[in-house]
Amino acid sequence: MTTPTPPAPTAVVLLSGGLDSATCLAAARSEGRDCIALSVSYGQRHGIELDAARTLAAESGADHVVIGVDLATIGGSALTGDGDVPHDPHGPREGIPVTYVPARNTVLLALALGLAEVRGATEVWIGVNAVDYSGYPDCRPEFIAAFQGVVDVATRATTAQGRHITIRTPLLELSKAEIIGLGVHLGVDYAATVSCYDPVDGLACGTCDACRIRLAGFAAAGLTDPAPYARTRP
């Protein structure tokens, strides 16, 4: 008698449309996960990343879910309209930048957790990075560990059904160049990704902090960024 092949584990992968989340999705797929890509429209001024997320999800064959949450009502971030996005030629500065969005990753992980519980997933993947994390406190290992503690006590799946849900962070300790190298190995279509905080005419600006970190990562990896840019690259 042939033993039936067990179904692939299901994972909810947060997919913004940027470089890191695209690599995270590819990493989950490479481990044989049946992926549900979750994108969140939270009032971000760089909404073109959602178009990129749709393209990336389609290319990967992942089920794609888009949820709307208006964090712009809370405010407190240049990414949701409160102030200008920095275009500092010297790159990101020390401290928490004005592009920090209050509670963003907390909200995104909570939505991913709810979707995972309903869809029977055992993992939630997020492309946070503690090396090139740009000063965001919700991209650190301490935050992920704290949220895992919430997961372990907050759902019917974990408290009554015996289904443990794990937060996976495959990029947490990698440099941007290492993330890009991993993505190239996994076949990520980086030309389809958008990392920019302040797009111009639907294209990455090339001069905001996110663009500078991305371009520096490609340079460190000895590669050329295939994505189109609106302005002359630094």
C-alpha atoms as one frame of an Amber mdcrd trajectory, in Angstrom:
protein
   0.000   0.000   0.000   1.318   3.407  -0.948   1.563   5.829   1.950  -0.257
   9.074   1.078   1.898  12.178   0.898   1.051  14.530   3.759  -0.199  17.971
   2.723   2.314  20.791   2.622   2.335  23.038   5.697   0.400  26.253   5.153
   2.071  29.592   5.846   0.751  33.140   5.822   3.462  35.388   4.359   3.270
  39.151   4.778   3.922  40.568   1.318   4.355  44.329   0.986   5.714  44.209
  -2.563   9.207  45.203  -1.484  12.521  43.421  -1.774  12.539  41.839   1.682
   8.980  40.512   1.639   9.439  39.099  -1.876  12.531  37.233  -0.680  10.618
  36.029   2.381   7.855  34.622   0.173  10.411  32.859  -2.023  12.092  31.384
   1.066   8.774  30.014   2.312   8.050  28.504  -1.079  11.542  26.953  -1.164
  10.741  25.134   2.087   7.657  23.586   0.516   5.078  25.808   2.182   1.627
  26.291   0.718   1.649  30.085   0.879  -1.077  32.626   1.486   0.370  36.060
   0.700  -1.140  38.819   2.823  -0.822  42.464   1.775  -2.196  45.346   3.827
  -3.359  48.666   2.445  -2.820  50.839   5.516  -2.934  54.317   3.990   0.686
  54.319   2.845   1.679  57.037   0.382   3.754  54.477  -1.496   0.703  52.456
  -2.521   2.348  51.278  -5.743   3.931  48.553  -3.631   0.511  46.876  -3.498
   0.553  46.550  -7.288   3.984  44.951  -6.969   2.634  42.573  -4.329  -0.138
  41.439  -6.666   2.406  40.735  -9.392   4.737  38.841  -7.044   1.927  36.752
  -5.585   0.715  35.826  -9.059   4.239  34.917 -10.192   4.725  32.669  -7.163
   1.337  31.005  -7.468   0.406  32.035  -3.928  -3.139  32.809  -2.854  -3.249
  36.587  -2.363  -5.320  38.361   0.288  -5.460  42.170   0.600  -6.824  43.787
   3.763  -7.459  47.503   4.280  -6.604  49.207   7.588  -6.415  53.007   7.795
  -3.312  53.752   9.882  -3.265  57.212   8.289  -6.031  58.117  10.744  -3.572
  57.541  13.585  -0.910  59.539  11.755   2.551  60.062  13.179   4.472  58.939
  10.101   5.770  60.464   6.897   4.657  57.281   5.144   1.015  58.026   5.875
   1.159  61.711   5.003   2.455  63.434   8.158   5.455  65.338   6.813   7.959
  64.823   4.041   9.925  61.678   3.326  13.650  62.420   3.795  15.943  62.475
   0.770  19.227  62.826   2.626  22.281  62.239   0.396  24.154  60.967   3.453
  21.638  58.196   3.963  19.669  57.110   7.049  20.598  58.811  10.328  20.691
  57.478  13.878  17.463  57.082  15.813  13.911  56.271  14.821  13.139  57.942
  11.473  10.040  59.905  10.500   9.100  56.998   8.209   8.383  54.806  11.247
   4.666  53.915  11.240   3.245  53.543  14.777   2.042  49.983  15.466   2.449
  48.892  11.828   4.146  45.543  12.325   2.012  44.860  15.400  -1.124  45.360
  13.296   0.234  43.429  10.315   1.209  40.441  12.433  -2.141  40.492  14.221
  -3.958  40.370  10.876  -1.660  37.599   9.663  -2.281  35.669  12.873  -6.046
  35.921  12.448  -5.806  34.766   8.846  -3.529  31.897   9.853  -5.971  30.741
  12.495  -8.931  30.747  10.112  -7.055  29.197   7.179  -5.358  26.453   9.191
  -1.816  27.783   8.790   0.906  26.814  11.240   3.362  29.586  10.348   3.415
  33.346   9.798   6.403  34.649   7.820   7.575  38.257   7.959  10.623  39.802
   6.287  11.834  41.953   9.194  15.555  42.580   9.366  17.632  43.606  12.399
  20.818  44.403  10.465  19.572  47.002   7.968  16.429  47.754   9.976  16.612
  51.560   9.575  15.905  52.250  13.244  12.424  50.709  13.357  11.845  49.186
  16.830   9.302  46.670  15.477  11.917  44.980  13.280  14.041  43.736  16.196
  14.315  40.187  17.613  12.859  41.434  20.917   9.651  42.462  19.187   9.285
  39.155  17.341   9.877  37.190  20.554   7.279  39.294  22.368   4.719  38.796
  19.604   5.371  35.048  19.600   4.381  35.149  23.252   1.101  36.800  22.243
   0.512  34.138  19.586   0.982  31.367  22.129  -1.815  32.619  24.401  -4.162
  34.580  22.157  -5.918  32.178  19.790  -8.324  29.262  19.856  -5.909  27.366
  17.621  -3.075  27.534  20.143  -5.054  27.311  23.384  -7.808  24.827  22.527
  -6.923  23.032  19.312  -3.269  22.197  19.898  -2.160  23.919  16.671   0.999
  25.872  17.341   1.533  28.900  15.085   5.144  29.996  14.680   6.419  33.408
  13.582   9.166  32.838  10.997  11.777  35.537  10.289  14.249  34.104   7.748
  15.901  37.468   7.009  16.288  38.696  10.574  20.072  38.377  10.843  21.026
  38.902   7.181  22.573  41.984   5.605  20.801  43.543   2.639  23.445  42.077
   0.317  22.888  38.621   1.824  19.125  38.969   1.410  19.593  39.886  -2.248
  21.970  36.974  -2.762  19.417  34.601  -1.249  16.661  36.031  -3.440  18.725
  35.725  -6.599  19.425  32.091  -5.695  15.689  31.509  -5.207  14.775  33.253
  -8.463  13.069  36.354  -7.070  11.995  38.811  -9.760  13.476  41.932  -8.164
  12.488  44.020 -11.182   8.886  43.564 -10.035   9.531  44.733  -6.469   9.120
  48.281  -5.118  10.946  49.391  -1.962  10.561  53.158  -2.360   8.975  55.420
   0.282   8.326  58.335  -2.074   7.562  57.186  -5.655   7.579  59.590  -8.596
   5.162  58.938 -11.456   4.816  55.323 -10.393   8.559  54.665 -10.181  11.009
  54.384  -7.281  12.637  57.742  -6.548  16.177  56.438  -6.023  16.970  58.964
  -3.279  14.849  58.147  -0.198  16.323  56.057   2.642  14.663  52.854   1.430
  16.016  53.295  -2.105  19.504  54.103  -0.827  19.610  51.037   1.421  18.366
  48.881  -1.446  20.855  50.258  -3.980  23.716  49.895  -1.495  22.698  46.280
  -0.955  22.819  45.505  -4.655  26.201  47.236  -4.920  27.559  45.233  -1.963
  26.298  42.045  -3.616  28.104  43.010  -6.839  24.830  43.264  -8.737  22.779
  45.908 -10.529  19.270  46.596  -9.300  16.938  45.627 -12.171  14.061  47.808
 -10.951  13.321  51.072 -12.811  13.944  54.431 -11.106  12.485  57.870 -11.781
  15.548  59.936 -10.875  19.268  59.634 -11.389  20.589  57.078  -8.968  22.970
  58.302  -6.281
